[in-house]
């Protein structure tokens, strides 16, 4: 080891002498902090001060070996096209991105030249993917045997294809504390079973270690249960300690319980380590007794984990669930909740999948409470206690996004009713009870007053329904509203019966609503075309409904179906029909003196606040002019006939990244399920957890497919990975554009 003077800048660097030519008085050195080599004369060498040796060498040798393979037979010889493609990838990525290196294993050639088996990655593509896509390399099976001259010095690391936002069934195998524990994936159970068989067969053919082991050696270690497992020796003094790579625990092991692993035992050596390092997300300091509770609550149980983030060392930050119980939240409450946690985890009602926001737990959401029209609530004081229970509306809280059916409608779409799909069974029960042949229904023996709850006949099907009296019509007729459907009618007194007491306490099933995001002219209301369009989109179909805001007795809602958001599409339909009838002032949300017989979109700022989608009309694309010559980076390659590029000028990219960071610091709203193809958003990329501008390309049951508009890459993510796009970023043109080679 020495200091060597580099020929290009004549500066001195730490170096290691690897060869010499005595007659020429030259030596070959490798610069240990950079990795390059050159021949240096003896006059260009100096002894190295001892304090310069304290810092470890900063450069480490890497290879794509055994991840992909050259097209030729020799796995170490790459052709010129492959070398050029790799160099271009590294040069372009280093200038334009934060280039990341994932180390999969440590190996050596002839037990001398150590190198790391790695893959290099930008936020959207890896070196292995690029070289394979270009046809200058071939993919390899994960457990292809190594060349005879290559020896492994570590077990393989694997990401196990776990992405941020993904949901996994796991078994926790070892716990240090809530910030450091290990798990195995349930979907890898078959692989682990096969590994156990392979280890058992190998252990029967091996004898104890013949040479003194050293830290870092791979081995088989016998655990207290008498079985053999894969391990790495971590320390030798005062005792030999072994880290069990498939379980995460470290134990003291005697020499008699250690076996070497032959270099050709590929079925044991090449299988990636199965213990995955984890930490609970959003957990600060907890008392020591909480750690004990956590161990008891999670060890050797099948749990559900949702991946919130990844750390640079591969550790996963997760939300952990035992049944319906979120253990992160229980841990914050403290050990006193131990028994309660166990009972909730073992029983209780089923719940839908819980999705979390990266960086924290579930955010509180406004509840949805059913209610009757305000004018009916005024009459509540006239009701009996059982009737009051129905109108007081202290019923169960609901999520903000639910499946609904639209019930009664008026000619003004600012006034309609919806039913929750989940209430269908309750509606059937009420109907069966009211329309049972026996016992006979009791006619109302009292003078009906506004606000009375009754059972009333509906003229179109002659069936009985729950209703509330709105007032006296004429003679012996009263006007009523059917509280489970929302529609109104005038009936005679003899078509009204007492409502059974047990049905008076059941909440009304119809929820009073108006469309959020639209306003209509007060003088003219909705146009016939708008009413027809709305009725066609909502009649007798199941819709997704977001309850946005409650004003008085009425909920402002966003309705959507498989075609998109009805609010947005309804506004578009009206704009198309009344071409030229909107002035700039109206489109900007200002008052206009002219009455327009249609619906107007709310001001853009207000719509952004309540809508889960961005206006894709305001998202411009940036294309080079025909005949223009521009410097570009090729970002994603499908082939010569289709690839994505972006400008080499990074000023806009830097601006976009800065604005996204600013928006994150201020807090970004999540998107709800009312999204459709073409919507713009910020999407968290699964490989690095960062947000990028994106456009939705499709929506399926498996997730939301998005195109990163500044890079060209595409992936499918969960809804919880999406955020609303800040308005100022909608004005910046997309930086990526699709290309194909001419001819």
Secondary structure, 3 states (H helix, E strand, C coil): CEEEECCCCCCEEEEEEEEEECCCCEEEEEECCCCCEEEEEHHHEECCCHHHHCCCCCCCCEECECCEEECCCCCCCCCHHHHHHHHHHHHHHHHHCCCEEEEEEEEEECCCEEEEEEEEECCCCEHHHHHHHCCCEEECCCCCCCCCCEEECCCCCCCCCCCCCCEEEEEEEEEEECCEEEEEEHHHHHHHHHHHHHHHHHHHHCCECCCCCCCCCEEEEECCCCCEEEEEEEECCCCCEEEECCCCCEEECCHHHEEECCCCCHHHHCCCCCCEEEEECCCCCCCHHHHHHHHHHHECCEEEEEEEEECCCCCEEEEEEECCEEHHHHHHHCHHHHHHHHHHHHCCCCCCCCCCCCCCCCCCCCCCCCCCCHHHHCCHHHCCHHHHHHHCCCCCCCCCEEEEEEEEECCCCCCEEEEEHHHHHHHHHHHHHHCCCCCCCCECCCCCCCCCEEEEEECCCCEEEEEEEEEECCCCEEEEEECCCCCEEEEEHHHEEECCHHHHCCCCCCEEEEECCEEECCCCCCCHHHHHHHHHHHCCCCEEEEEEEEECCEEEEEEEECCEEHHHHHHHHHHHHCCCCCCHHHHCCCCCCCCCCCEEECCHHHHHHHCCCCCHHHCCECCCCCCCCCCEEEEEEEECCEEEEEECCCHHHHHHHHHHHHHHHHCCCECCCCCCCCCEEEEECCCCCCEEEEEEEEEECCEEEEEECCCCCEEEECHHHEECCCHHHHCCCECEEEECCCC
